[in-house]
Amino acid sequence: MLTARTGKNAEKNHNPLVRRVATVVESMPGTGIVTLCEADEDLPARRRDDIVVVFERAGGDTAPAIVRQGANRHLVRHADAQTEASLAAGIACARASGGPVCADPGSLALLVLAEKLAKSDIPVLIAGPTGTGKEVLSRFIHEHSDRAGKPFVAINCAAMPETMLEALLFGHRKGAFTGAAANGAEGLFQAADGGTLLLDEIAEMPLPLQAKLLRALQEGEILPLGATVPVKVDVRIVACANRDLPREVAEGRFREDLFYRLNVFPLNIPALRERVADIAPLAFALMLRHAQGDDLPWISDAAIAKLQAHSWPGNIRELENVMRRALLIGDGTMIGEGDICFDMAARPIAALSAADTPSLAAQDIAVEDMVQDAATQEPAAISGAAPRLANIVQQSQARAIAEALQCNDGHRGHTARQLGISERTLRYRLADMRAAGLDLSRMAMGAGR
């Protein structure tokens, strides 16, 4: 655990803010010392990497703010020690050197568990919605393991074409395929040898490649493309998934044996809306990351209340967008409620009046209704201008997918074949359509049969 060291004046004056921040800091895993003190006292001797947070009450001509005072040292000037903003600012500054930022009891417990898990070499499976910080937790596990001095290599399995993913992971030998490097190339398993390999969005990995990954986990060896002799590797696997893997197994899209090999000790990161106590510290931490200069703005109580009331469909990634936007809009001294602008939902593919939009989002849309919508509506106009070609293409694509799903009773595999695309591409197209405000749950009822 981190050690929170309080200054003598803070102890003497029973500073409530210092005590509250110290309680949270000492619940966080990690090593090092965080010194929490008041502005009018001399600091005790400290090591170079120790963190210092100095607290000062605002008043007169001084407004609430955060001031950078050198490496790993911040001044938190607060108006009221009891407010959530003051606590959140102290927590964010205490973690300014890096690492996960949180205050929710569930999040703190998850970090403690992850630190214990880091000491072993068993595979880790991290589940959670997109944007919740799965890669941050993966790095935290690596940095607190015995492999911390070795490479941490991350790959998004959905970002690479299926034909390239195998060569990228396992490497290849000369002549293994057309265009192969003359001397061959090592894959990411060999690049991460001795360290940690993060496989993000592992649910998108093709089934044949899953079998090869299973052997690498079981035997500790890989077979590069074109090779006849396996290569020994020492790699700790951390896998992340934003989809329900047990359901993927049940529907035949993920190997059951690989799931159980990875699922030794699963970790689940809840959506941001389910851990409201993390929102304010994360907001301050993101502000510290992106704000320029040494005198940083404060986040008002009204702005924090607005942030906490939001549903956060994009999770921490969306929060980062909001805070970067607020820094641009704000006056540089205070981020107020009016500076908080949330991401807008994607525009519906079919043209809808403002009065029609809420009712569309509130109800399930049957396949036949969606086909009719796509067939009868005119392309959407933007700000009264003529329809854009991109809108017409989106509408035609939505109509074709809806009709194909209807013909195939919602079966995604048959639909993808009929459309001449991969099932993964179809899933992305459906996700885009859902993001545009179309509920396709009834369209997918026959999926996976």
DOMI-922550 format. One record per residue (C-alpha): residue in one letter; x, y, z; chain; residue number from 0. Coordinates in Angstrom, 1 decimal. Layout:
N
[r a; [X; Y; Z]; A; NUM];
...
***
This chain:
449
[r m; [0.0; 0.0; 0.0]; A; 0];
[r l; [1.0; 3.6; -0.4]; A; 1];
[r t; [2.1; 5.4; 2.7]; A; 2];
[r a; [0.4; 8.8; 3.5]; A; 3];
[r r; [2.6; 11.0; 5.7]; A; 4];
[r t; [1.0; 14.1; 7.1]; A; 5];
[r g; [2.8; 17.3; 8.1]; A; 6];
[r k; [3.0; 18.3; 11.8]; A; 7];
[r n; [0.7; 21.4; 11.3]; A; 8];
[r a; [-1.9; 19.3; 9.6]; A; 9];
[r e; [-1.9; 16.9; 12.5]; A; 10];
[r k; [-2.0; 19.6; 15.0]; A; 11];
[r n; [-4.8; 21.5; 13.4]; A; 12];
[r h; [-6.7; 18.2; 12.7]; A; 13];
[r n; [-7.1; 19.2; 9.1]; A; 14];
[r p; [-10.2; 17.3; 7.9]; A; 15];
[r l; [-9.3; 17.4; 4.2]; A; 16];
[r v; [-5.8; 16.0; 4.9]; A; 17];
[r r; [-7.3; 13.2; 6.9]; A; 18];
[r r; [-9.8; 12.3; 4.2]; A; 19];
[r v; [-7.2; 12.3; 1.4]; A; 20];
[r a; [-4.9; 10.2; 3.6]; A; 21];
[r t; [-7.6; 7.6; 4.2]; A; 22];
[r v; [-8.1; 7.1; 0.5]; A; 23];
[r v; [-4.4; 7.2; -0.4]; A; 24];
[r e; [-3.6; 4.5; 2.2]; A; 25];
[r s; [-6.3; 2.3; 0.6]; A; 26];
[r m; [-4.5; 2.4; -2.7]; A; 27];
[r p; [-2.0; -0.3; -3.6]; A; 28];
[r g; [1.5; 0.5; -4.7]; A; 29];
[r t; [4.7; 1.6; -3.1]; A; 30];
[r g; [6.1; 5.0; -2.2]; A; 31];
[r i; [5.3; 7.9; 0.1]; A; 32];
[r v; [2.7; 10.7; -0.3]; A; 33];
[r t; [3.3; 13.7; 2.0]; A; 34];
[r l; [0.2; 15.7; 2.8]; A; 35];
[r c; [0.8; 19.0; 4.5]; A; 36];
[r e; [-0.4; 22.6; 5.0]; A; 37];
[r a; [1.2; 25.5; 3.1]; A; 38];
[r d; [2.8; 27.1; 6.1]; A; 39];
[r e; [5.1; 24.3; 7.3]; A; 40];
[r d; [8.5; 23.0; 6.4]; A; 41];
[r l; [8.5; 19.7; 4.6]; A; 42];
[r p; [10.3; 16.7; 6.0]; A; 43];
[r a; [13.2; 15.2; 4.0]; A; 44];
[r r; [11.9; 13.2; 1.1]; A; 45];
[r r; [13.1; 11.0; -1.7]; A; 46];
[r r; [13.1; 12.2; -5.3]; A; 47];
[r d; [10.1; 10.1; -6.3]; A; 48];
[r d; [8.0; 11.0; -3.3]; A; 49];
[r i; [4.8; 12.9; -4.0]; A; 50];
[r v; [3.9; 16.1; -2.1]; A; 51];
[r v; [0.4; 17.6; -1.9]; A; 52];
[r v; [0.2; 21.0; -0.1]; A; 53];
[r f; [-3.2; 22.2; 1.0]; A; 54];
[r e; [-4.1; 25.9; 1.4]; A; 55];
[r r; [-7.4; 27.6; 2.0]; A; 56];
[r a; [-8.5; 30.1; -0.7]; A; 57];
[r g; [-9.6; 33.5; 0.4]; A; 58];
[r g; [-9.3; 37.2; -0.3]; A; 59];
[r d; [-7.8; 37.6; -3.8]; A; 60];
[r t; [-7.0; 33.9; -4.1]; A; 61];
[r a; [-9.5; 31.6; -5.8]; A; 62];
[r p; [-9.6; 27.8; -5.6]; A; 63];
[r a; [-7.0; 26.3; -8.0]; A; 64];
[r i; [-4.3; 23.6; -8.4]; A; 65];
[r v; [-0.7; 24.9; -8.8]; A; 66];
[r r; [2.2; 22.8; -10.1]; A; 67];
[r q; [5.2; 23.4; -7.9]; A; 68];
[r g; [7.8; 21.2; -9.5]; A; 69];
[r a; [8.1; 17.5; -10.1]; A; 70];
[r n; [5.6; 15.4; -8.1]; A; 71];
[r r; [4.5; 18.5; -6.0]; A; 72];
[r h; [1.2; 20.3; -6.2]; A; 73];
[r l; [-0.6; 23.0; -4.2]; A; 74];
[r v; [-4.3; 22.4; -3.7]; A; 75];
[r r; [-6.0; 25.7; -2.9]; A; 76];
[r h; [-9.5; 25.0; -1.7]; A; 77];
[r a; [-12.4; 27.1; -0.5]; A; 78];
[r d; [-14.1; 24.5; 1.6]; A; 79];
[r a; [-12.4; 21.4; 3.0]; A; 80];
[r q; [-15.6; 19.5; 3.1]; A; 81];
[r t; [-16.6; 19.6; -0.6]; A; 82];
[r e; [-16.2; 16.7; -2.9]; A; 83];
[r a; [-14.1; 18.8; -5.3]; A; 84];
[r s; [-11.5; 19.4; -2.6]; A; 85];
[r l; [-11.2; 15.7; -1.8]; A; 86];
[r a; [-11.1; 14.8; -5.5]; A; 87];
[r a; [-8.4; 17.3; -6.2]; A; 88];
[r g; [-6.2; 16.0; -3.4]; A; 89];
[r i; [-6.6; 12.4; -4.6]; A; 90];
[r a; [-5.8; 13.3; -8.2]; A; 91];
[r c; [-2.6; 15.2; -7.1]; A; 92];
[r a; [-1.6; 12.3; -4.9]; A; 93];
[r r; [-1.6; 10.0; -8.0]; A; 94];
[r a; [-0.2; 12.6; -10.4]; A; 95];
[r s; [2.9; 10.5; -11.0]; A; 96];
[r g; [0.8; 7.8; -12.7]; A; 97];
[r g; [-1.3; 4.8; -12.0]; A; 98];
[r p; [-5.1; 4.3; -11.7]; A; 99];
[r v; [-7.1; 7.0; -10.0]; A; 100];
[r c; [-10.1; 6.1; -7.9]; A; 101];
[r a; [-12.0; 6.6; -4.7]; A; 102];
[r d; [-14.9; 4.2; -5.0]; A; 103];
[r p; [-14.6; 1.4; -2.5]; A; 104];
[r g; [-15.3; -1.2; -5.2]; A; 105];
[r s; [-12.6; 0.2; -7.4]; A; 106];
[r l; [-10.1; 0.3; -4.6]; A; 107];
[r a; [-10.8; -3.3; -3.7]; A; 108];
[r l; [-10.3; -4.2; -7.4]; A; 109];
[r l; [-6.9; -2.6; -7.4]; A; 110];
[r v; [-5.9; -4.4; -4.2]; A; 111];
[r l; [-6.9; -7.7; -5.8]; A; 112];
[r a; [-5.1; -6.9; -9.0]; A; 113];
[r e; [-1.9; -6.1; -7.0]; A; 114];
[r k; [-2.1; -9.6; -5.4]; A; 115];
[r l; [-2.7; -11.2; -8.7]; A; 116];
[r a; [0.3; -9.4; -10.2]; A; 117];
[r k; [2.6; -11.4; -8.0]; A; 118];
[r s; [1.7; -14.6; -9.8]; A; 119];
[r d; [2.2; -15.7; -13.4]; A; 120];
[r i; [-1.3; -17.0; -14.1]; A; 121];
[r p; [-3.2; -15.5; -17.1]; A; 122];
[r v; [-5.6; -12.7; -16.4]; A; 123];
[r l; [-8.9; -12.0; -18.0]; A; 124];
[r i; [-10.2; -8.5; -17.6]; A; 125];
[r a; [-13.8; -7.9; -18.6]; A; 126];
[r g; [-15.7; -4.6; -18.9]; A; 127];
[r p; [-17.3; -2.1; -21.3]; A; 128];
[r t; [-15.3; -0.2; -23.8]; A; 129];
[r g; [-13.4; 2.8; -22.3]; A; 130];
[r t; [-13.4; 1.7; -18.7]; A; 131];
[r g; [-9.6; 1.5; -18.3]; A; 132];
[r k; [-8.9; -2.2; -19.0]; A; 133];
[r e; [-5.5; -1.4; -20.6]; A; 134];
[r v; [-4.6; 0.9; -17.6]; A; 135];
[r l; [-5.4; -2.0; -15.2]; A; 136];
[r s; [-3.3; -4.3; -17.4]; A; 137];
[r r; [-0.3; -2.0; -17.2]; A; 138];
[r f; [-0.8; -1.7; -13.4]; A; 139];
[r i; [-0.6; -5.5; -13.1]; A; 140];
[r h; [2.5; -5.6; -15.2]; A; 141];
[r e; [4.2; -2.8; -13.3]; A; 142];
[r h; [3.5; -4.5; -10.0]; A; 143];
[r s; [4.7; -7.9; -11.1]; A; 144];
[r d; [8.2; -9.5; -11.1]; A; 145];
[r r; [8.2; -8.8; -14.9]; A; 146];
[r a; [8.0; -5.0; -14.5]; A; 147];
[r g; [11.5; -4.5; -16.0]; A; 148];
[r k; [10.6; -6.6; -19.1]; A; 149];
[r p; [8.5; -5.5; -22.1]; A; 150];
[r f; [4.8; -4.8; -22.0]; A; 151];
[r v; [3.4; -5.4; -25.4]; A; 152];
[r a; [-0.2; -4.6; -26.3]; A; 153];
[r i; [-2.2; -5.5; -29.4]; A; 154];
[r n; [-5.9; -4.9; -30.3]; A; 155];
[r c; [-7.1; -8.1; -31.9]; A; 156];
[r a; [-9.9; -6.3; -33.6]; A; 157];
[r a; [-7.6; -3.7; -35.2]; A; 158];
[r m; [-5.6; -6.1; -37.3]; A; 159];
[r p; [-6.9; -8.0; -40.4]; A; 160];
[r e; [-7.4; -11.7; -39.7]; A; 161];
[r t; [-4.8; -12.6; -42.4]; A; 162];
[r m; [-2.1; -10.6; -40.6]; A; 163];
[r l; [-2.9; -11.3; -37.0]; A; 164];
[r e; [-1.3; -14.8; -36.9]; A; 165];
[r a; [2.0; -13.6; -38.4]; A; 166];
[r l; [2.0; -10.5; -36.1]; A; 167];
[r l; [1.5; -12.7; -33.0]; A; 168];
[r f; [3.7; -15.7; -33.7]; A; 169];
[r g; [6.1; -14.4; -36.3]; A; 170];
[r h; [7.1; -16.0; -39.6]; A; 171];
[r r; [10.0; -17.5; -41.4]; A; 172];
[r k; [11.4; -16.6; -44.9]; A; 173];
[r g; [9.0; -17.6; -47.6]; A; 174];
[r a; [6.1; -18.4; -45.3]; A; 175];
[r f; [3.8; -16.4; -47.5]; A; 176];
[r t; [3.9; -14.0; -50.4]; A; 177];
[r g; [5.6; -10.8; -49.3]; A; 178];
[r a; [7.2; -12.4; -46.2]; A; 179];
[r a; [10.3; -10.6; -45.0]; A; 180];
[r a; [13.5; -12.1; -46.5]; A; 181];
[r n; [14.9; -12.9; -43.1]; A; 182];
[r g; [11.6; -13.7; -41.4]; A; 183];
[r a; [10.3; -11.7; -38.5]; A; 184];
[r e; [9.7; -12.4; -34.8]; A; 185];
[r g; [6.2; -11.9; -33.5]; A; 186];
[r l; [4.8; -10.2; -30.5]; A; 187];
[r f; [5.1; -13.3; -28.4]; A; 188];
[r q; [8.9; -13.2; -28.9]; A; 189];
[r a; [8.9; -9.4; -28.5]; A; 190];
[r a; [7.2; -9.8; -25.1]; A; 191];
[r d; [9.5; -12.6; -24.0]; A; 192];
[r g; [10.0; -12.4; -20.2]; A; 193];
[r g; [7.3; -9.7; -19.9]; A; 194];
[r t; [3.6; -9.3; -20.5]; A; 195];
[r l; [1.5; -9.6; -23.7]; A; 196];
[r l; [-1.9; -7.8; -23.6]; A; 197];
[r l; [-4.5; -9.2; -26.0]; A; 198];
[r d; [-7.2; -6.6; -26.2]; A; 199];
[r e; [-10.7; -7.4; -27.6]; A; 200];
[r i; [-9.7; -11.1; -27.6]; A; 201];
[r a; [-13.3; -12.0; -28.5]; A; 202];
[r e; [-12.5; -10.8; -32.0]; A; 203];
[r m; [-9.7; -13.4; -32.5]; A; 204];
[r p; [-10.6; -15.9; -35.2]; A; 205];
[r l; [-11.4; -19.5; -34.0]; A; 206];
[r p; [-8.4; -21.1; -35.8]; A; 207];
[r l; [-6.0; -18.6; -34.1]; A; 208];
[r q; [-7.6; -19.3; -30.8]; A; 209];
[r a; [-6.4; -22.9; -31.0]; A; 210];
[r k; [-2.9; -21.8; -31.6]; A; 211];
[r l; [-3.1; -19.3; -28.7]; A; 212];
[r l; [-4.3; -22.1; -26.5]; A; 213];
[r r; [-1.2; -24.2; -27.3]; A; 214];
[r a; [1.1; -21.3; -26.5]; A; 215];
[r l; [-0.6; -20.9; -23.1]; A; 216];
[r q; [-0.5; -24.6; -22.3]; A; 217];
[r e; [3.0; -25.5; -23.6]; A; 218];
[r g; [4.9; -22.1; -23.3]; A; 219];
[r e; [6.0; -22.4; -26.9]; A; 220];
[r i; [4.9; -21.0; -30.3]; A; 221];
[r l; [5.3; -22.1; -33.9]; A; 222];
[r p; [6.0; -19.2; -36.3]; A; 223];
[r l; [4.5; -19.4; -39.8]; A; 224];
[r g; [6.7; -21.5; -42.0]; A; 225];
[r a; [8.7; -23.0; -39.1]; A; 226];
[r t; [8.9; -26.7; -38.2]; A; 227];
[r v; [10.5; -26.3; -34.8]; A; 228];
[r p; [8.6; -24.6; -31.9]; A; 229];
[r v; [10.1; -21.7; -30.1]; A; 230];
[r k; [10.0; -21.5; -26.3]; A; 231];
[r v; [8.6; -18.2; -24.9]; A; 232];
[r d; [8.1; -16.9; -21.4]; A; 233];
[r v; [5.1; -14.6; -21.6]; A; 234];
[r r; [2.4; -13.6; -19.1]; A; 235];
[r i; [-0.9; -13.2; -21.0]; A; 236];
[r v; [-3.4; -10.5; -20.0]; A; 237];
[r a; [-6.6; -10.7; -22.1]; A; 238];
[r c; [-9.3; -8.1; -22.3]; A; 239];
[r a; [-12.9; -8.4; -23.5]; A; 240];
[r n; [-15.8; -5.9; -23.8]; A; 241];
[r r; [-18.2; -8.7; -24.8]; A; 242];
[r d; [-19.8; -11.5; -22.7]; A; 243];
[r l; [-17.3; -14.3; -23.3]; A; 244];
[r p; [-19.5; -17.1; -21.7]; A; 245];
[r r; [-22.2; -16.1; -24.2]; A; 246];
[r e; [-19.7; -16.1; -27.0]; A; 247];
[r v; [-18.7; -19.6; -25.9]; A; 248];
[r a; [-22.3; -20.8; -25.8]; A; 249];
[r e; [-22.9; -19.4; -29.3]; A; 250];
[r g; [-19.8; -21.0; -30.7]; A; 251];
[r r; [-17.8; -17.9; -31.4]; A; 252];
[r f; [-15.1; -18.5; -28.7]; A; 253];
[r r; [-13.4; -21.7; -27.8]; A; 254];
[r e; [-14.5; -23.1; -24.4]; A; 255];
[r d; [-11.1; -24.6; -23.6]; A; 256];
[r l; [-9.4; -21.2; -24.2]; A; 257];
[r f; [-12.0; -19.4; -22.1]; A; 258];
[r y; [-11.3; -21.7; -19.1]; A; 259];
[r r; [-7.5; -21.4; -19.7]; A; 260];
[r l; [-7.8; -17.6; -19.5]; A; 261];
[r n; [-10.5; -17.4; -16.8]; A; 262];
[r v; [-8.3; -18.5; -13.9]; A; 263];
[r f; [-8.9; -15.3; -12.0]; A; 264];
[r p; [-11.2; -12.9; -13.8]; A; 265];
[r l; [-11.4; -9.2; -13.1]; A; 266];
[r n; [-14.4; -7.2; -14.0]; A; 267];
[r i; [-14.3; -3.4; -14.3]; A; 268];
[r p; [-17.8; -1.8; -13.9]; A; 269];
[r a; [-19.1; 0.9; -16.2]; A; 270];
[r l; [-18.2; 4.4; -15.0]; A; 271];
[r r; [-21.9; 5.2; -14.1]; A; 272];
[r e; [-21.8; 2.4; -11.6]; A; 273];
[r r; [-18.8; 3.9; -9.6]; A; 274];
[r v; [-19.9; 7.5; -9.2]; A; 275];
[r a; [-17.3; 8.2; -6.5]; A; 276];
[r d; [-14.5; 7.8; -9.1]; A; 277];
[r i; [-15.9; 10.5; -11.5]; A; 278];
[r a; [-14.6; 13.6; -9.6]; A; 279];
[r p; [-11.1; 12.3; -9.0]; A; 280];
[r l; [-10.8; 11.1; -12.6]; A; 281];
[r a; [-12.1; 14.5; -13.8]; A; 282];
[r f; [-9.3; 16.3; -11.9]; A; 283];
[r a; [-6.7; 13.7; -13.0]; A; 284];
[r l; [-7.6; 14.2; -16.6]; A; 285];
[r m; [-7.6; 18.0; -16.2]; A; 286];
[r l; [-4.0; 17.7; -14.7]; A; 287];
[r r; [-3.0; 15.6; -17.7]; A; 288];
[r h; [-4.2; 17.9; -20.4]; A; 289];
[r a; [-4.1; 21.4; -18.9]; A; 290];
[r q; [-1.2; 23.6; -19.9]; A; 291];
[r g; [1.0; 25.7; -17.5]; A; 292];
[r d; [1.4; 25.6; -13.8]; A; 293];
[r d; [-1.8; 27.4; -12.6]; A; 294];
[r l; [-4.6; 25.0; -13.3]; A; 295];
[r p; [-8.3; 25.6; -13.1]; A; 296];
[r w; [-10.6; 24.3; -10.4]; A; 297];
[r i; [-13.7; 22.2; -11.1]; A; 298];
[r s; [-16.8; 23.7; -9.5]; A; 299];
[r d; [-19.2; 21.8; -7.3]; A; 300];
[r a; [-22.0; 22.4; -9.9]; A; 301];
[r a; [-19.8; 21.0; -12.7]; A; 302];
[r i; [-19.0; 17.9; -10.6]; A; 303];
[r a; [-22.7; 17.3; -9.9]; A; 304];
[r k; [-23.4; 17.5; -13.6]; A; 305];
[r l; [-20.7; 15.0; -14.3]; A; 306];
[r q; [-22.0; 12.6; -11.7]; A; 307];
[r a; [-25.5; 12.8; -13.1]; A; 308];
[r h; [-24.5; 11.8; -16.6]; A; 309];
[r s; [-24.9; 8.1; -17.8]; A; 310];
[r w; [-21.4; 7.9; -19.4]; A; 311];
[r p; [-22.0; 5.5; -22.3]; A; 312];
[r g; [-18.4; 6.1; -23.4]; A; 313];
[r n; [-17.1; 5.7; -19.9]; A; 314];
[r i; [-13.6; 7.2; -19.1]; A; 315];
[r r; [-12.9; 7.8; -22.7]; A; 316];
[r e; [-15.9; 10.0; -22.9]; A; 317];
[r l; [-15.0; 11.8; -19.7]; A; 318];
[r e; [-11.6; 12.6; -21.1]; A; 319];
[r n; [-13.3; 14.2; -24.2]; A; 320];
[r v; [-15.5; 16.2; -21.9]; A; 321];
[r m; [-12.7; 17.5; -19.7]; A; 322];
[r r; [-10.5; 18.4; -22.7]; A; 323];
[r r; [-13.5; 20.3; -24.2]; A; 324];
[r a; [-14.1; 22.1; -20.8]; A; 325];
[r l; [-10.5; 23.2; -20.7]; A; 326];
[r l; [-10.9; 24.9; -24.1]; A; 327];
[r i; [-14.3; 26.4; -23.3]; A; 328];
[r g; [-13.5; 27.6; -19.7]; A; 329];
[r d; [-11.9; 30.8; -18.7]; A; 330];
[r g; [-8.7; 29.1; -17.3]; A; 331];
[r t; [-9.5; 29.6; -13.7]; A; 332];
[r m; [-12.8; 27.7; -13.1]; A; 333];
[r i; [-14.6; 24.9; -14.9]; A; 334];
[r g; [-18.2; 25.6; -14.3]; A; 335];
[r e; [-21.4; 23.8; -15.1]; A; 336];
[r g; [-21.8; 25.6; -18.4]; A; 337];
[r d; [-18.3; 24.4; -19.6]; A; 338];
[r i; [-19.4; 20.7; -19.3]; A; 339];
[r c; [-20.6; 19.6; -22.8]; A; 340];
[r f; [-21.3; 15.9; -23.3]; A; 341];
[r d; [-20.8; 14.0; -26.5]; A; 342];
[r m; [-23.7; 14.1; -28.8]; A; 343];
[r a; [-25.3; 10.9; -30.0]; A; 344];
[r a; [-24.6; 9.9; -33.6]; A; 345];
[r r; [-27.2; 11.1; -36.1]; A; 346];
[r p; [-29.9; 8.6; -37.0]; A; 347];
[r i; [-29.4; 7.0; -40.4]; A; 348];
[r a; [-33.0; 7.5; -41.5]; A; 349];
[r a; [-34.3; 11.1; -41.5]; A; 350];
[r l; [-36.4; 11.8; -38.4]; A; 351];
[r s; [-38.1; 14.9; -37.1]; A; 352];
[r a; [-37.1; 16.2; -33.6]; A; 353];
[r a; [-40.5; 15.0; -32.3]; A; 354];
[r d; [-40.0; 11.5; -33.7]; A; 355];
[r t; [-36.5; 10.9; -32.3]; A; 356];
[r p; [-37.3; 10.3; -28.6]; A; 357];
[r s; [-40.0; 7.8; -29.5]; A; 358];
[r l; [-37.6; 5.9; -31.7]; A; 359];
[r a; [-35.0; 5.6; -29.0]; A; 360];
[r a; [-37.6; 4.5; -26.4]; A; 361];
[r q; [-38.9; 1.5; -28.2]; A; 362];
[r d; [-37.6; -1.7; -29.8]; A; 363];
[r i; [-37.8; -1.6; -33.6]; A; 364];
[r a; [-38.8; -4.8; -35.4]; A; 365];
[r v; [-37.0; -5.8; -38.6]; A; 366];
[r e; [-40.0; -5.1; -40.8]; A; 367];
[r d; [-40.4; -1.6; -39.3]; A; 368];
[r m; [-36.8; -0.8; -39.8]; A; 369];
[r v; [-36.8; -2.0; -43.4]; A; 370];
[r q; [-39.9; 0.2; -44.1]; A; 371];
[r d; [-38.2; 3.2; -42.5]; A; 372];
[r a; [-35.1; 2.8; -44.5]; A; 373];
[r a; [-37.1; 2.3; -47.7]; A; 374];
[r t; [-39.5; 5.3; -47.3]; A; 375];
[r q; [-37.5; 8.0; -45.6]; A; 376];
[r e; [-35.5; 10.6; -47.5]; A; 377];
[r p; [-31.8; 11.0; -46.7]; A; 378];
[r a; [-31.2; 13.3; -43.8]; A; 379];
[r a; [-30.3; 16.9; -44.5]; A; 380];
[r i; [-27.8; 18.6; -42.4]; A; 381];
[r s; [-28.7; 22.1; -41.2]; A; 382];
[r g; [-31.1; 22.5; -44.1]; A; 383];
[r a; [-28.5; 21.7; -46.7]; A; 384];
[r a; [-28.9; 19.2; -49.5]; A; 385];
[r p; [-28.4; 15.5; -48.6]; A; 386];
[r r; [-24.7; 14.5; -48.4]; A; 387];
[r l; [-23.5; 11.5; -50.4]; A; 388];
[r a; [-22.3; 9.9; -47.1]; A; 389];
[r n; [-25.8; 10.1; -45.7]; A; 390];
[r i; [-27.2; 8.4; -48.8]; A; 391];
[r v; [-24.6; 5.6; -48.6]; A; 392];
[r q; [-25.3; 5.1; -44.9]; A; 393];
[r q; [-29.0; 4.8; -45.6]; A; 394];
[r s; [-28.6; 2.4; -48.4]; A; 395];
[r q; [-26.2; 0.3; -46.3]; A; 396];
[r a; [-28.7; 0.2; -43.4]; A; 397];
[r r; [-31.5; -0.8; -45.7]; A; 398];
[r a; [-29.4; -3.7; -47.2]; A; 399];
[r i; [-28.4; -5.0; -43.8]; A; 400];
[r a; [-31.9; -4.8; -42.4]; A; 401];
[r e; [-33.4; -6.7; -45.4]; A; 402];
[r a; [-30.7; -9.3; -45.3]; A; 403];
[r l; [-31.3; -9.9; -41.5]; A; 404];
[r q; [-35.0; -10.2; -42.1]; A; 405];
[r c; [-34.4; -12.8; -44.9]; A; 406];
[r n; [-32.2; -14.8; -42.6]; A; 407];
[r d; [-34.3; -14.5; -39.5]; A; 408];
[r g; [-31.6; -12.4; -37.8]; A; 409];
[r h; [-28.9; -15.0; -38.2]; A; 410];
[r r; [-25.7; -13.0; -38.4]; A; 411];
[r g; [-23.5; -15.7; -40.1]; A; 412];
[r h; [-26.0; -16.3; -42.9]; A; 413];
[r t; [-26.5; -12.6; -43.3]; A; 414];
[r a; [-22.8; -11.9; -43.5]; A; 415];
[r r; [-22.4; -14.5; -46.2]; A; 416];
[r q; [-25.3; -13.1; -48.2]; A; 417];
[r l; [-23.8; -9.6; -48.0]; A; 418];
[r g; [-20.3; -10.8; -48.9]; A; 419];
[r i; [-18.7; -9.5; -45.7]; A; 420];
[r s; [-17.2; -11.1; -42.7]; A; 421];
[r e; [-19.3; -11.6; -39.6]; A; 422];
[r r; [-17.0; -9.3; -37.7]; A; 423];
[r t; [-17.6; -6.5; -40.2]; A; 424];
[r l; [-21.3; -7.1; -39.9]; A; 425];
[r r; [-21.0; -6.7; -36.1]; A; 426];
[r y; [-19.3; -3.4; -36.5]; A; 427];
[r r; [-22.0; -2.2; -39.0]; A; 428];
[r l; [-24.7; -3.2; -36.6]; A; 429];
[r a; [-22.9; -1.4; -33.7]; A; 430];
[r d; [-22.7; 1.8; -35.8]; A; 431];
[r m; [-26.5; 1.5; -36.5]; A; 432];
[r r; [-27.2; 1.1; -32.8]; A; 433];
[r a; [-25.0; 4.1; -32.0]; A; 434];
[r a; [-27.1; 6.0; -34.5]; A; 435];
[r g; [-30.2; 5.4; -32.4]; A; 436];
[r l; [-31.6; 2.3; -33.9]; A; 437];
[r d; [-32.4; -0.6; -31.5]; A; 438];
[r l; [-31.5; -3.8; -33.3]; A; 439];
[r s; [-32.0; -6.3; -30.4]; A; 440];
[r r; [-34.9; -7.9; -32.1]; A; 441];
[r m; [-33.0; -8.2; -35.4]; A; 442];
[r a; [-30.3; -10.3; -33.7]; A; 443];
[r m; [-32.6; -12.8; -32.0]; A; 444];
[r g; [-31.5; -15.7; -34.2]; A; 445];
[r a; [-27.9; -14.9; -34.0]; A; 446];
[r g; [-25.4; -17.7; -33.5]; A; 447];
[r r; [-27.7; -20.5; -34.5]; A; 448];
***
